[in-house]
Amino acid sequence: MVTDLLVFAVPGIPEIAPEADLGRVIAEAVRSASTPERAIRSGDVFVVAQKIVSKAEDAVVRLDSVTPSPLAHQWAAATRKDPRCVEIVLAQSKRIVRMDRNVLITETHHGFVCANAGVDTSNVPSGWVTVLPGDPDRSAELLRAALSEEFACPVGVIIADTFGRPWREGIVNVAIGVAGLQPLVDYRGCVDSHGHRLESTVVALADEIAGAAEIVMRKTAGRPVAVVRGVSEWIGEGSARTLVREAERDLFR
């Protein structure tokens, strides 16, 4: 099956405050900007930036409330970072993977391996940082249920954040929370166009959708929500936990 995608950003998302009804906010923005082509349909997938989910869930930290530990001071000096930020990174981390070239690579309590445990100073007022949602899959499920009810049709939700990659330049959007969508497409056992049986091909569909959405969302455009159409064949049960490789199968941990 050949899939054509339609990807469009949702304009008009306001600044999100703690305890905001994010599903209602997104639905109202969609309706305000809707055209017949962009009216929500069954099988559409909403890609939502982690930042607004964290804000709605009050997953934000005021730096003045943080007392850095001696270890945080030590690592801050080595990485040229604010020791309060380092302390928050340590609190959000299960394990430090690497500290090199002024970057802290950590494994979060969710199992994500990323820079600074996802702690971020962008798109928040000075003196504050956001941290990742405590359970991004649950956050995605709550949004999926709310948006499916708002639009009276089943939709998928991906909560996305930008991660670096160990082998290539540039950051990409990846799925850290998934609901209503199969996050992996398993082609093992299928036959390619030359008759070869595929033995190991499993595609990270949710990451690919998140990456496509970032093209229209953009980091500096103030458009933290996008809709991706054309992936309805993969609507179903799923979570981002299946995208996290088990440590014993990870050559870099």
GIDAFEN-V594129 format. One record per residue. N is the residue number from 0. PSI is psi in degrees with one decimal (NA if undefined). OMEGA is omega in degrees with one decimal (NA if undefined). NEAR is the number of other C-alpha atoms within 10 Angstrom. Layout:
<<N PSI OMEGA NEAR> <N PSI OMEGA NEAR>>
This chain:
<<0 131.5 176.1 4> <1 129.7 -177.3 5> <2 126.2 171.1 10> <3 136.4 -178.7 9> <4 142.9 166.0 12> <5 122.8 -178.0 15> <6 123.1 179.5 23> <7 143.1 177.8 19> <8 155.4 176.2 21> <9 108.9 -180.0 26> <10 165.6 171.3 19> <11 15.6 175.0 17> <12 120.9 -177.7 18> <13 174.0 172.5 13> <14 131.9 -174.2 12> <15 129.4 178.7 18> <16 159.9 176.7 15> <17 140.8 179.3 15> <18 15.8 175.3 11> <19 145.6 174.4 16> <20 87.9 -169.7 14> <21 -37.0 177.2 22> <22 -43.9 178.5 17> <23 -41.1 179.4 14> <24 -45.6 -179.2 14> <25 -43.7 -179.3 25> <26 -42.2 179.5 18> <27 -38.8 178.4 15> <28 -40.4 177.9 16> <29 -46.3 -177.4 22> <30 -36.1 -179.0 14> <31 -31.9 -176.1 12> <32 5.7 -169.4 12> <33 141.1 167.2 14> <34 165.4 179.5 10> <35 -38.6 -178.9 6> <36 -29.8 -174.3 8> <37 12.0 171.8 17> <38 137.5 -173.8 12> <39 135.6 -179.2 25> <40 162.2 175.4 16> <41 132.3 178.4 15> <42 -5.0 174.8 22> <43 151.4 178.9 24> <44 123.8 174.7 30> <45 128.6 172.9 30> <46 120.0 -171.9 33> <47 127.9 -179.4 28> <48 135.6 178.7 25> <49 -34.8 -173.4 26> <50 -43.7 -177.5 25> <51 -26.0 174.3 25> <52 -44.3 178.4 27> <53 -42.0 179.3 21> <54 -44.5 -179.5 23> <55 -31.9 -179.1 19> <56 8.3 179.9 20> <57 33.4 175.3 17> <58 58.0 178.9 17> <59 151.1 -176.4 21> <60 131.8 174.6 16> <61 124.4 -174.6 14> <62 -34.0 -179.0 18> <63 -14.3 179.7 9> <64 -1.3 -173.1 10> <65 132.0 174.2 13> <66 110.2 -176.2 13> <67 142.5 175.6 19> <68 166.2 175.1 14> <69 -38.9 177.8 11> <70 -40.8 178.7 13> <71 -41.8 177.2 21> <72 -41.8 -178.9 18> <73 -46.6 -178.1 14> <74 -30.4 177.0 19> <75 -40.9 178.2 20> <76 -37.7 -178.6 14> <77 -31.1 -175.7 14> <78 -0.5 179.3 17> <79 43.5 179.6 14> <80 165.0 173.8 15> <81 124.2 -178.4 15> <82 -25.8 177.2 23> <83 -39.1 175.6 20> <84 -41.0 179.4 25> <85 -40.2 179.0 26> <86 -39.5 177.8 22> <87 -41.1 177.0 22> <88 -44.9 179.9 24> <89 -40.1 -179.2 23> <90 -28.8 -178.7 13> <91 0.7 -172.3 21> <92 141.0 169.8 22> <93 -30.0 -176.2 17> <94 143.0 172.6 16> <95 120.6 -177.9 16> <96 -43.9 -176.5 15> <97 143.6 171.1 12> <98 112.1 -175.6 15> <99 144.6 174.4 9> <100 43.5 176.9 9> <101 22.0 179.1 13> <102 135.5 172.4 14> <103 117.8 174.0 21> <104 122.6 -175.3 20> <105 163.1 168.8 24> <106 120.3 -178.3 23> <107 172.2 177.3 22> <108 -18.4 176.9 16> <109 -19.8 -174.4 19> <110 -1.6 178.2 18> <111 136.5 172.8 19> <112 115.7 -173.5 23> <113 171.9 179.1 19> <114 131.9 170.5 22> <115 27.2 177.1 23> <116 23.8 -179.7 28> <117 4.0 177.7 25> <118 131.9 -168.8 20> <119 136.3 177.8 18> <120 -1.8 -177.3 15> <121 150.4 176.3 13> <122 29.6 171.3 15> <123 156.5 179.6 14> <124 154.6 177.8 9> <125 136.7 179.9 10> <126 3.1 178.7 12> <127 156.9 171.5 17> <128 156.8 170.4 22> <129 151.6 171.9 24> <130 166.3 -178.7 22> <131 150.5 173.8 24> <132 147.8 -178.3 25> <133 -36.6 179.3 14> <134 85.4 -175.1 12> <135 -32.6 177.4 25> <136 -40.8 177.0 22> <137 -41.1 177.5 15> <138 -43.0 179.1 21> <139 -39.3 -180.0 27> <140 -41.0 177.7 21> <141 -41.4 177.6 16> <142 -40.4 179.3 26> <143 -46.1 -179.6 24> <144 -43.2 -178.7 18> <145 -44.6 -177.3 19> <146 -34.6 175.7 23> <147 -37.9 177.6 23> <148 -42.0 -179.5 13> <149 -39.4 -174.5 15> <150 5.2 175.0 15> <151 40.1 175.9 12> <152 154.6 -179.8 14> <153 131.4 176.9 20> <154 164.2 173.1 27> <155 159.8 178.1 31> <156 133.5 171.5 30> <157 127.4 168.9 36> <158 124.0 -169.9 30> <159 147.4 173.0 30> <160 159.7 -180.0 23> <161 126.2 178.4 21> <162 149.4 169.2 18> <163 171.3 -178.1 15> <164 139.9 -173.9 12> <165 -22.3 -173.6 9> <166 -7.2 -173.2 6> <167 154.1 176.4 7> <168 155.3 173.7 8> <169 147.1 175.9 10> <170 156.9 178.0 12> <171 152.8 173.1 18> <172 134.0 175.0 23> <173 162.0 -179.3 25> <174 119.5 174.2 31> <175 -12.2 174.7 29> <176 137.2 -177.7 28> <177 139.0 172.9 30> <178 139.2 176.7 29> <179 17.8 -175.7 23> <180 139.4 171.8 26> <181 115.7 -173.2 21> <182 -19.6 -179.4 28> <183 142.2 173.7 19> <184 116.6 -174.4 13> <185 111.8 179.3 15> <186 4.7 -179.9 15> <187 132.3 -177.7 12> <188 -15.0 176.5 12> <189 166.7 -178.5 12> <190 132.4 -179.5 12> <191 -176.7 -173.8 10> <192 -12.6 177.5 6> <193 9.8 177.3 6> <194 8.7 179.2 8> <195 135.3 178.5 10> <196 128.5 179.7 13> <197 130.1 -174.1 14> <198 -25.7 -172.3 12> <199 8.5 -173.1 10> <200 108.2 172.8 12> <201 116.6 -173.2 12> <202 133.7 178.2 13> <203 79.2 -175.1 17> <204 -44.4 -176.9 20> <205 -37.3 176.6 31> <206 -39.3 179.2 23> <207 -40.6 177.7 16> <208 -42.9 178.6 25> <209 -41.4 178.7 28> <210 -41.0 177.8 21> <211 -39.8 -178.4 21> <212 -33.5 -177.0 27> <213 -25.5 179.3 26> <214 -36.9 -179.8 15> <215 -22.8 178.9 18> <216 -50.3 -179.8 24> <217 146.0 -173.7 13> <218 -27.5 -173.2 14> <219 9.2 -173.8 9> <220 -7.0 -178.5 9> <221 33.2 179.0 15> <222 83.4 -171.4 19> <223 8.3 179.8 27> <224 137.6 173.6 28> <225 160.8 176.8 25> <226 133.3 177.6 26> <227 125.4 179.8 22> <228 139.9 178.6 20> <229 6.2 -178.7 15> <230 23.1 -173.8 19> <231 -21.6 -179.7 18> <232 -16.5 -179.3 11> <233 8.2 173.5 18> <234 133.4 -178.2 20> <235 -162.1 -179.1 16> <236 146.3 176.3 12> <237 162.3 177.4 21> <238 160.1 179.5 24> <239 -15.1 179.7 24> <240 -30.1 -179.4 17> <241 -12.2 177.5 13> <242 -12.1 -178.8 21> <243 117.0 -178.3 13> <244 136.1 177.9 12> <245 142.4 -173.4 10> <246 -37.4 -177.9 10> <247 -15.1 176.6 8> <248 1.8 -176.3 8> <249 116.0 -177.2 9> <250 -8.7 -174.4 6> <251 8.7 176.4 8> <252 NA NA 10>>
